[in-house]
Amino acid sequence: MNGGILFGFLVYLALLAYIGWWANKYTKTEEQYFVGGRRVHVLAATLSDKASDFSGWLMLGYPGAAFKSGLGAFWAAIGCLFGTLADYLLIGPRLRIYAGKFRAITVPDYLEARLKDDTKMIRILSALIIIIFMTAYVAAQFTAGGKTFAEGFGISDNAGILITVIILTAYVITGGFFAVVWTDVVQALFMLLTLIIVPFLALAKIGGLDKATEIIGQVDPNKLHPFGGATGWAAIIFAIGYASWIVGYLGQPHIVTRYMSVEDPRKLRRPGIFISGTWTIIVLWGAFFAGFLGFAMYQAGILQVSDPEKVIPAMAVELMPSWLAGFVIAGIISAVMSTADSQLLVASSAIARDFYHKVLGKELGKKQMVNISRVVVAAVALVGLWFAISGPKIIYQMVATAWGGLAVGFGPILTLSLWWKKVTKEGGIVGMAYGLVSEVLLEAKIYGWAFHPDAPGFFGTIGGWFNGVPVFFINFFVALLVIIIVSLLTKPPEDVVRLHEEIFKKVPIEKGGKTVMETRTKSQLENVAEFVLTKGLA
């Protein structure tokens, strides 16, 4: 084992341990454990949001896709960027306002209150969706951590997975949401620096972008084509297949929970979009070019890599002094942990709060609920460990499967409930049940994570039309349609409709304190948020 790499990583680990210890001082109640007492600064919430979003997929799965597919993989970056913007425009501010009004701590809290569901079915379905797909998502992060440790320290993938589980679970159990948020801030900066440094070092080593493209073009010209060499309908499907991540952003509980924690919903619009948009553009650029240039280095004989998804840690070890490579390895582990910690927290809230406390009606003290949540974190981590060790160990595929289940289960109902006053609890129940059952069947039994023409019967025909497109992309719109149809056939309570109209009605321009121009320089949503805060609705 390389001592320099180990030193750099241990310095990073010590920093995480300190943050966990510090955060534990501010974690005494259930609300503090799950949403930080709703007092998280927008800068911290925004960086934590993006660190939670871009997981081992960013540092391993996506560079691996660029390594294998070339320029066409850039469509995934476009989908992720616009998905990020969609979250801040469609979900963030409105969800924070509603969450404040209902004192909602979790996404199921919000959905049950917003749809006025007294049957507990929405909460039960939410818990099932989270437990099934979030555990699978956690397993993908454990796999990513295992691959990184294996490449950096010369150990087996399974040993690396075990180390990842131990480190990650320890600080989530210790610090809760504050630990997750502030470690995410540090991890976001590590990820940013890693994905700026590595591509530039690769460019210098290979001899420039022209030399890299020349090498790649000689091996496979399709890797230099924006659609992988496809034309016509096949080119459109190729782009959709990679860019389909965009719809998934609307239904990821570990991401949208960040919006529920921010101190001021108005800041989610302009500061939030600027910070997250800038960070997202830089890291996606870096991740893509790391994989793209890594392939050129591999073909030139400069780089040895056994697995395309290990290309960044392999490049760090090859191109950097050992102590600096240790920090890069830490940056990759940062990406893994910054998502898995949030996912563990959300999964524990689904079991401890949404099911045990709310559905079963078990009344416990606030400190007891926090302790139960910590036990659940450990249990979910153990299940995720088993899946990671026994699963396919292909991070891109594992993340797409879990991402899709959460996207279809939560995305349509969450978006409609924030923007359509007539959505009903019946629509939510049927839509979420459809999302859960269909994703399990389609992804586990028929297609896998993407459509393919080899599926049996009529499904094979569909797979031929959308070959390579993730199942969740098409299924998202089917679930959206199901909710709309059922909601139109039923009727929401009048007080629910009135509340939605009151919170999001157009705010009149003041005649005294502000001019028309001063008021209109703000977005309508910022004015709505200011009105809601002034009236004490949040």
LOFIMAR-823472 format. One record per residue: z, y, x of N, C-alpha, C, O in turn; residue in one letter. Coordinates in steps of 0.05 Angstrom, whole numbers, plus 5000, padded with zeros to 4 digits. Atoms other than C-alpha are relative to their C-alpha. Layout:
% residues N
ZYXZYXZYXZYXa/...
END
This chain:
% residues 538
500049765017500050005000500050255018501550265037m/500249754984498150695027502450184996502950264973n/497549845002504451095042499550294991501150404976g/500649735009501051775033499550024971500550214958g/500550005029498551604964502649974985503150104964i/497450055014505451344945501750255001503150314981l/498449754998508751994970499150204979500850324965f/501049805019504252444929500749934971501450104955g/499450085027505352034867503050024994503750104972f/497149985005512952004875501050284996502850334980l/499349725005513352764879499450074971501050204958v/500749955028509752794813502049864981502849984961y/498250155017514252264783502850134999504050144978l/497549864999520452654805499950254982501950314968a/500349775017517753264769500249924970501550064955l/499850105028516952864704502849934993503849994971l/497350085005523952594711501850254994503550244977a/498549765004526753294717499550134972501350224959y/500749895026522953534655501449844978502449964958i/498750165020525652944615502950064998504050074976g/497149935000532753104636500550274988502450304972w/499649735011531953844620499550004969501050134955w/500750005028528753704552502149864983502549934960a/498050145015534353234532502250184990503550134969n/497949805009539053834527499250134974501050244960k/500949865024534754104470499249804978497749874960y/500950215019533953444432502549884987503549674995t/497550095013539953364385499549934971501149784959k/500650055028536653334316497349874997495749865015t/502650135006530952964283497750195002495650125013e/502249814999526753594276499450085028497150125035e/500549944972527753764349498649775014496949815031q/501250234987525853054369497149974994495549895011y/502850055008519353044330498250245001495850225007f/501749764999516853774327501350235015500550465011v/498949804982521154144377501450234985501550454995g/498749795015524854534322498150214990499050424981g/502149815009518254884305500350275015499950485003r/499749764984519455374362498449985026499250115046r/501650044975514155164413498050235003496650304984v/501849784994510255724446497149904998496549675004h/502850075005502755734430498749895026497049715024v/501350094975500855654504500849715005499149545012l/499050284995505255024511498849814979497949594986a/501150175021502954754444497049945004496149724999a/502950034997495554864460499449815023497849635021t/500550184977495754544529501049724994499849525002l/499050275008499953974501498149874981497749634983s/502050105019494853894445497749875015496949655009d/502350104986489153814494500749775019499249585022k/499250224983493053374542500449754984499849524993a/499650235017494852924484497349894990497049654986s/502650075009487652924461498549845022497649615017d/501750124978484252764528501849815016503349905034f/498350214989487452114549498849885025497350015039s/501350164980485551584599497049984995495549925013g/502849995006478951634563498650225017496450175026w/501249784985477652304598499849935030497749995042l/499850044971479652074668498749735008498049705032m/501150264993477051354665497749924982495549864991l/502050095019473151184601497550165001495350065002g/502449835001468551784599498550015027496149995027y/501550024975466951804674498649735003496449725014p/501350265000465551064667497450004984495449874992g/502449985016460651214611497850165014495450095012a/502049844985457151754653498949845024496649865030a/500850184978456951254711497849814990495949765004f/501850205011453350744667497550124986495450004988k/502249895017449051194622498650245011496450315002s/501349764989447651814663500250244982502250294969g/500049745014445752484632500549974970501750164959l/499750035029445752214561502950004991503650074968g/497250005007453352134563501150284995503350314985a/499049735004453952894562500350074970501750264963f/499749955029453152864486502949954991503850084972w/497250045007460252594483501750255005503550324990a/498649754994462753234516499450214978501250364970a/500749815021459053644464501549944974502650124961i/498550085023462253244408503050075002504250164983g/497249944996469153334438500650304999502650384988c/499649715001468354084447499950104972501750254964l/500149905027466154204376502149874982503050004963f/497750115014471453724351502550165004504150204985g/497749834994476654144386499950264984501950354972t/500349755016473954784353500549944970501750114957l/499650075028473854434285502949974994503850054972a/497150035005481154254292501450274997503050314979d/498749745001483154974306499150174977500550354968y/501049845023478855254250500849884974501550024955l/499650135026479854734195502849894996503749884973l/497450145003486654414209502450175008504250214993i/497649894988491354794254501550214984503850154976g/498449795013493355454220500949924972503249974965p/499250075027493355184149502149784999503949784983r/497950214999497254564167502650115009504750034998l/497549874992502454984203501350154977503750144974r/498949855023503255424142501249824979503449864970i/499150195020503854844094502549855011504449804996y/497850154988508554464142502550174999504750074994a/497649825001513155074145501050024971503450024967g/499249985028513155134069501549754991503549784977k/498850255009514854404058502249895019503449695014f/498250104979519254334121499249735009500849555013r/501150274993514753754139500249965030499550145046a/499750074972516153414205497749835010496949845033i/502250184993510652894204497650054981497950184961t/502449985017503552854175500549864973499849984953v/499450125026505952364121501950174983501650184959p/498349805014511452874103498250204985498650254961d/501749805012506053394091498349894978498250014956y/501850115020501252944053501549934974500549984952l/498550075024506652684006500850254984500650254959e/499249755014509153393990497650154989497750244966a/502449855009502153703985498849874975498050014957r/501350145023499553163937502049934979501349814958l/497850055019506253103901500049704992499949634968k/500150295004506252353909502949894997504349885017d/497450115005512552053877500049695001502149574996d/500250294999510051333886500749895027501149655030t/499650074972511251323961497649855013497749765036k/502350154990504350993969498750155023497850025042m/501349854978501551554013501749975025500549945047i/498350034977507551494059499849725012499749685036r/500250284991506950734062497349965014497249845035i/502650034987499450764076499850155026498650055045l/500049854975500451304128501449855022500549835045s/498550154980505650884163498449765011498449705035a/501650234992501150274163497650085018497149955039l/502249914984495150664190501050085028499750015048i/499049914974499350974245500949765017500249755041i/498950224985502850334265497749835012497849755035i/502150174991496449924269498250135021497950025043i/501949884982491750414302501350155023500150175045f/498749864978496750814343501049805021500949865045m/499250204981499450184374497649915017497849875041t/502450074985492249994393499250225019498350175041a/500749774983491250694421501950015024501050055047y/498150014978497650634463499249785019499449825044v/500950214982495049974490497750095018497550015041a/502349904984488650324513501050185022500050175045a/498949834979492850834551501449835021501349895045q/498750174981496950284583497949875018498349845042f/502250124984490449954605498950205020498450135043t/501049794982488050614635501950045023501150065046a/498049984979494550684673499949775019500149805043g/500250244983493949974698497750015019498049935042g/502349994982486950084725500450215022499550175044k/499649794980489050724760501949915022501349955045t/498150114980495050404794498749795017499149775041f/501350214985490749814813498150115021498150015044a/501949884980485450244847501450165021500650165044e/498749834981490350714879501949865019502249945042g/497950134984495650234904499449715007501149575020f/500750274992491949574912501549784987502049574999g/498650205015495749194859498349904977496150014973i/501650105022493348794799500150194976501950354974s/500149845024491349124733502549964983503750154973d/497750065017497048774696502650115012504350214997n/497749884987502249004747500050304995502150424990a/500249715005499649714739500750074971502050284966g/499349965029500149654663503050004997504150174983i/497150025003507449444669501450255011503350354999l/498849764988509150034715499650244981501450404977i/500649785019505750514666501949994976502950204968t/498350035023509750244608502850085006504150234990v/497249934993516450314644500350305004502250414993i/499849714995515251034668499850154973501450334968i/500649855024512351274602502249984979503150184968l/498050045021517350964555502750135007504150234989t/497549894992523251214596500350294993502350374981a/499649725006521851954589499550074971500650284962y/500249955029519651924516502649944986503550104970v/497450075012526151574498502050215006503750284990i/498049814991530052084538499750274986501750384976t/500249725008527052744516498750064974499050294964g/501349955026523052674451497950215003496450225023g/502349825002518253234432500050215022497950275033f/499949804979520653754482499049885026497550015041f/500950144975519653254539497049964999495650005019a/502850055003512853074512498450255004496450255018v/501549754999510553794504499950115029497850175039v/499949874974512854044572498949825022497849925042w/501450174981510653434611497050024995495450005014t/502949975006503953514575498950255013496650255023d/500949754988503454234601499549955030497450025041v/500350074971504553984673497649825003496049855022v/502250204998499753404661497350134995495350055008q/502649865006494353864632499150155025496750155031a/500749864975494554274697499149805022497349865036l/500850214981494253634739497149914994495549885012f/502650105008488253394700497850215006495750145016m/501949794995484854074706499250015030496950025037l/500549984971485654104782498449765010496649795026l/501450244991483353384791497150014993495449945010t/502850005009476953484751498450245009496050255005l/501549794985475254114789499549915028497349955039i/500250064971476553844859498149765005496449785022i/501550244994473453144854497050044999495649955018v/502949975000466353344832498950165023496850105034p/500949834977465853884886500149845026498249875042f/499950174976468053394940497749805000496549745020l/502250195003462952894913497450135007495750015020a/502549864994457453414916499650045030497550015041l/500149954971459153584988499349735015497849735034a/500350264987459352845007497149894997496049785016k/502650125006452752644974497750185010495550095013i/502049824989449053265000498750184979496550274983g/501049825020448153674937499049864975498549624975g/500850115025445953584865497149895001496549684988l/502850094998438553514883499949725013498349555004d/500050264986440052934930501149794981500149564980k/498850205019444452594877498049924979497749684973a/502050075021439052644823497749845011496549684998t/502150154987433852394872500849705003499249524997e/499050284997438051764886500149864973499149644971i/499850125027439451644812497349954988496849744976i/502750035011432151754793498649775011497049644998g/501350234988429851234842501149734989499649544988q/498850245010434750724814499349964970498549744962v/500550035029433850864739499350284989501250444984d/500849745011429851474713501250074973501650304967p/498949955026432851384644502850145001503650274982n/497449874997439551614671499850305003501850455002k/500549714998436452304681498850114975498250354973l/501249925025433852334610502350074980504249914978h/497849935018438252704558500549814977502749814965p/499650205022437152144507499849715011499149534996f/500150264988437351564556497349874999497149625000g/502750105001429851494552499049954972496749884968g/500850055028429751424476498450244989498750464999a/501649795013424951814431500349974970501149764960t/500050025029424451974357502749954988504750064997g/497650075013429651684311502149875019504549925016w/498250134981432551274368501450215017503850175025a/498849784984433851924407502250134984504450204994a/497949885018437652224347502449824998504749915001i/497850195001441851594340501549995026504049965026i/498750004974443251594414501950245003504250205011f/498349764998445952314411502449984981504650054989a/497850035019450052174348502049805010504449845007i/498250204990452951554381502050115019504350035018g/498149884981455951964437501550234988503950274994y/498749765011457452604398501849954976503150144967a/498550075025460852244340502950055002504350044981s/497149944997467752394368500850244984503250274978w/499349745013467453064332501549964974503550104970i/498650035025469652794264502849885003504549924987v/497450134995475452404294502250205004504550134998g/498049814994479053034314501650084975504050164977y/498749915025480753194241502249814990503649884972l/498150205011485152574233501849885021502749655016g/498350124979489152464297502950114998503350345006q/497349905004496652524281501350105026502850305025p/498849914975498652584355499050275009500250405026h/501149734994494153204360501050204980502050414988i/499449805020495353554294503050064998503750274987v/497249945000502853484300500750245017502650385012t/499549764983502454014355499850254984501350444988r/500349765016500054514303502550054982503150274976y/497649975017506154374260502450115015504350205003m/497749924984510754544318499850295010501850405020s/500449744987507855214340501750224985502150204961v/498249805011512255834329498650194980499950284962e/501449805017506856284297497249894994495649875012d/502650115007500856004258497750185006495450095010p/502249824995496856634270498949975028496550025033r/500850034972496556484345498349755004497249725026k/501650244997493055824332497050074999495349915006l/502849935004486656204317498750105025497149965038r/501449894977484656654374501249915027499749815043r/499050104975489356504431499749705003498949605024p/500250294999489355764413497149915006496849735023g/502850084996481755714410499150075029497749925042i/500849914973480856104475501249815021499749725039f/498750174980485955684515498849724999498049615019i/500950285002483855004488497049985006496149795019s/502950014996476355164489499350025030497749875040g/500449974971476555404562500749755015499249655032t/499050244986480654814585498149764994497549615013w/501750235007476254314547497350015014496449805024t/502649974987469654584575500249925030498549775040i/499750064971472254534647500549715005499149595022i/499350284994475253834643497749824992497249625006v/502250185008469353534606497750025020496449825026l/502049964978464553834657500849835024499149695035w/499150144976468753544713499949704996499049565015g/500050295005469552854681497249895000496749675011a/502850095001462052794668498849985028497749785036f/501349994974459853004737501449815020500149715039f/498750204983465152564770498649734997498049595017a/501350265005462051954737497150005009496149815020g/502949984994454852194746499649995031497949845041f/500349994971455752354820501149755013500249665034l/498850254990460051734830497949785001497849615019g/502150195000454051314811498150045023497249855036f/501849944978449751664862501349925027500049815044a/498650084975455051554916500149695002499849585024m/500050305000455450814896497349895009497249715025y/502750104993447950724901499350075029497749935042q/500549934972447951084969501749855019501449885044a/498350164982453150604996502450155010503850065028g/497749844991458351155004502649914987504749934999i/497750065016463050904950499949704991497849604983l/499750275010465450204933501850014975504150104977q/498450005025467850114861499449744985497049684980v/500450265014468949454824499650034970498649854957s/500149955029469349764754499250294996500550465006d/500849725004465550384730502250184990502350424996p/497849835010471850624695502150065021504050215015e/498249934978475450644762498850195020499750225042k/501649844981470451124793501650245010501450305034v/498649764990475051744797502249925019502350045041i/498150084979480951394831498749905025499749955047p/501450094976476051064878498950235016499050235041a/501049764986472951744894502250155014501950255036m/497749864988479852044907500849865025501350005045a/499250154976481651494956498050035022498750055046v/502249984980474851554991499850285011499250305035e/500849734992474152304994502350185010501850395022l/497749824996481252585004502049885020502049635024m/497850104985487052535052501949844982502049904958p/498550185017491852005027502150144983502550074960s/497949865016497452485006498750154977499950164955w/501349855021492452904966498949804979498949864955l/500950205019489452274935502349914983501949844959a/497650075016496552114912500450194977501150104955g/499849815022496652754872497749964980498250004956f/502250055018489852594843500649754983500149754958v/499150235015492351904823502050084979502049994956i/498049895019498152274791498750154977499550144954a/501549865021493152714754498849814980498749874956g/501250205018489752104726502249874982501849844958i/497850115016496351794705501050214980502050144959i/499349785018497852484674498549984974499650004952s/501650025024492052394627500849774982500949794958a/499150245014494351704608502650064985502850004961v/497349965011501551904596500150224979501650204960m/499949775018500152564561499149924972499850064953s/500850095026496752184505501949784990502749794967t/498450225009500951554503502850094992504049974973a/497349905008507551944500499950114971501750064955d/500349895027505152324438499649784980500749794958s/500650225018502551684407502549834995503049744972q/497550145003509151324419501950154981503250034964l/498349835017512851904386499149994971500849974953l/501050005028508351914325500449724988501249704964v/499550275010508751154318502949964992503549834972a/497250045006516251174321500850164976502650074961s/499349845024516551724269499049864975500349884954s/501050155024512251294222501849784992502249734968a/498250235006517150714227502850114993503950044972i/497249915004523851074234500450194977502250164961a/499649795020522851674190498549944974499749934952r/501750025024517051534142500649744985500649744960d/499650255014518650804127503049954996504049914974f/497150085001526050664144501650214984503250144966y/498549795012528751344121499050084972500550094953h/501249895025523951584067499349794980499949824956k/500850205019521250944036502349824992502849774969v/497750175006527350494042502550154991504350044981l/497749835009532051084029502549965016504750005005g/497750034984536750934086501050275010499650405025k/498949744993541251534095501749975026503749825026e/498550014975543651624167500350295011498950475002l/499749744988546152204208497750075018496149905026g/502349914985541352624248499949875028497849795038k/499950134973543652334315499349714998498049605016k/500750295004543051624287497049974997495949785007q/502950025003535851754266498650045026496649905032m/501249974973534252004336500349745016498449665029v/499650254985537251374366498349784990497249625006n/501750205011533550924318497150055009495649865015i/502849934991527051294336499649915029497449825035s/500250084972528451154409499749695003498149605019r/500350295000529250414395497249924992496049735003v/502750065010522750414356497950065022496049915025v/501949944978519150754415499949765019497749685027v/499950234981521350174460498549764988497149625002a/501350225014519049664408497050034999495549845005a/502949955001512149984399498849975028496649865031v/500950024973511450024474499649715008497749645022a/500250294993512649274481497649884986496249714998l/502350115014507449114428497450105014495549955018v/502349894986502549584463499549875027497349835035g/500250144974504049244529498649734996496949665012l/501250265005502148574499497050034995495349885006w/502849955006495548844471498550085025496250005030f/501349914976493949184537499449775019497349765032a/500350224981494948554578498049794989496449685004i/501750215011491248094529497450114989495649954981s/502449885012485848584505497650005019497749895041g/502550004985478748714531500050175025498350135043p/499749834977480949234582497650185005497050265028k/502249804998474849684567501050244985501150254961i/498549775011478050364556498350154979499350224958i/501849855018472050714523500049864973500249994952y/500150165025471550154471502749994986502850024961q/497350025012479150094460500750274986501850274965m/499449745011479850844449498350064975499350164955v/501849955023473850884402501049854975500849954953a/499050165022476750324359502450134987502650164963t/497549885011483650644352499550284989500550344967a/500749735009480851354346498749994973499250164955w/501450025025476351124290501849934977501450044955g/498250075022481850804249501750244991502050274967g/498449765007486051444252498250214987499050354968l/501949805010479851874239499449954970499550144954a/500750065027477951514175502449994982502350074958v/497650015016485051404151501150274993502150304970g/498849745004487352124158498150244997498650424982f/501849774998481452584172499150114973499450344968g/501149905025478252624102502250124982501850344971p/497949905018484752704062501450245012502150434997i/498749764988487853194112498250244997499250464990l/501949775002481653644112499850094971500050334966t/500249925028480853634036502550124989502450314974l/497549895011488153754022500650285010502050434996s/499649734990488054384065498150204989498650444989l/502149815009481754674035499149974971497850154960w/500950045027480754393965502549974982504149784985w/497550005017486054553912500149774980502249714970k/500150215021483753993865500149725010499849534994k/499650274990484753403910502549884988504550024986v/497750125014489552913877501349785016500149685036t/498750224986494552393899498549744996498549575014k/501650245005490251853867497749995020497149785031e/502249994981484452083910501049935028499749795043g/498950064973488852073972500749715004500249605025g/499250284997491651383958497649825003497549655021i/502350174999484951063944498450055026497549855039v/501549944976481551424002501349895025500049785043g/498650104976486951244053500049695000499849575021m/500050295001487250524028497249895008497049705023a/502750084992479650474035499750035031498749855044y/500349954972480050774105501449785016500349685036g/498550214986485350274127498649734999498149615020l/501150275003482149644099497249995012496549805026v/502750004990474949834116499950005031498249865043s/500149994970476450014189500949745012499849655032e/499150254989480349374200497849794997497249645016v/502050205005474848944169497550055017496449875030l/502549944986468849304199500349985030498549885043l/499749994971471649384269501149735010500549655033e/498850254990475648734274498349754993498449565008a/501350245009471248254235496950005001495649805004k/502949995004464048504228498550125024496849995036i/501649864980461649014279501350025028500050015048y/498849904976466849164331500150304998500050414976g/499649705001467449904350497450154993497550384984w/502549865005459950064341498149814984498349574985a/501950165016454349844294498049855019497449955040f/502050164985449549304319498449834980499549754960h/501750155018443748924287500649704997499449574981p/499450295001446848234299502149934980502849694978d/498050065021451948304243498849834978496349854974a/501150175020451147804186499050154976500050364969p/500949905025447147944123499150295000497950385019g/500849725004446148644097501250195021500050395028f/498749844979450948914150498250025025498250225039f/501850004977445848724203497850214996496950335016g/502049795006440749184168501150285006499850445019t/498749744994445649764171500250045030499750255041i/499749984971447049604244497350065014497350195035g/502649944988439549634258499350304998498250415016g/500549725004439150334229501750175019500750375030w/498149844985445250594267501049865025503349905033f/499250164976445250144328501350185021500050375031n/498649854979450450404378501750234990503350345005g/498449785011453550924331502849884993502949674980v/497450105007461150834325500449964970499450134954p/499650065028463250524259501450234986500850294963v/498349795014468251084244498350244992499150384973f/501549765006462851624244498849994972499150174956f/501150035026459251354183502249964979502150074957i/497850075018465651094151501750244992502850254971n/498649755006468851784155498950134975500450224957f/501249865023463852074106500149834974500249944952f/499650185024464351464060502850054989503150084964v/497349955010471951574056500250274988501650304967a/500049735011470852314044498950004972500050134954l/501350025027466252153985501849854981502049934957l/498150155017471251643957502250194990502850184966v/497849825008476852163956499050214980500350274960i/501149805018472352693923499549884972500250014952i/500750135026469952213868502649944985502850014961i/497550075014476951963851501550254992502750264970v/498649755007479852673852498650144976500050264960s/501449885023474452913804500549844974500449964952l/499450175024476252333757502950024992503649934970l/497249975006483652513759500650305000498850475004t/499249725002487553163753502550065016504549925012k/497649944986492453483801502050164983501250294964p/498049845014499053793775499450295002498550395023p/500749715000498254523756501650155021500650345033e/498449854981504054743800499049965029499350145046d/501250054974500654423860497650185005497250295027v/502349834998494254803846500850295003499750435020v/499149724998498055453836501150065028500650285039r/498949964973501755373902497850035020497950215037l/502249984981495255263940498650274997497950405016h/501349755005492155873907501850235010500750435021e/498249784991498356303923500050025030499950245041e/499849994971498656103996497550105013497550255032i/502549944987491356184011498250194984495850204988f/501649805015489156733963499350225019500550265040k/500849774984485557333991502150224999503250284978k/497849804998490457854015498850284997497050355011v/501049725003489358573991500550175025502550145038p/499749824977488259104044502050224993501850354972i/498049795005494159574050498850275002497050325019e/501249734999492660294035501650195018500650405025k/498449824985498360584075499949955030498850115045g/499550054971499960264143497549945016497450005039g/502350094985493159994162497450104987497250124962k/502649935011486060214155498449754994499249535002t/501750225007480659774127498949865025498949625027v/501150114976477559694196502149855016501549645027m/497950144985484259504228500649734987501149545001e/499450255013485458974176497749805004498249575008t/502350194997478458684181499549915028497949725032r/500450104973478858614256501449735003500749585021t/498850265000483358024241498349814982496849904965k/501350195018480557394211501549984974503950054973s/498750035026482057254138502449825002504549874990q/497950204997486356664158502450135013504750065006l/497749864987490657104204501450184980503950194981e/498749835020491857594147501549834980503749914971n/498650185018493657014101502649915012504749904999v/497650104987498556744152502150225001504550174997a/498149784999501757434160501350054973503750104971e/499049975028502357494084502149784994504249844982f/498350225006505556804079502750035015504849995003v/497549964985510656964134501750224989504150214987l/498649775012512357634103501449934974503650024969t/498950085026513557314035502049785002503149694982k/498050224997517956774065499149734990500749564983g/501050265010513356204045499949805022499549565017l/500050194977513555894115502650005015502949855034a/
END
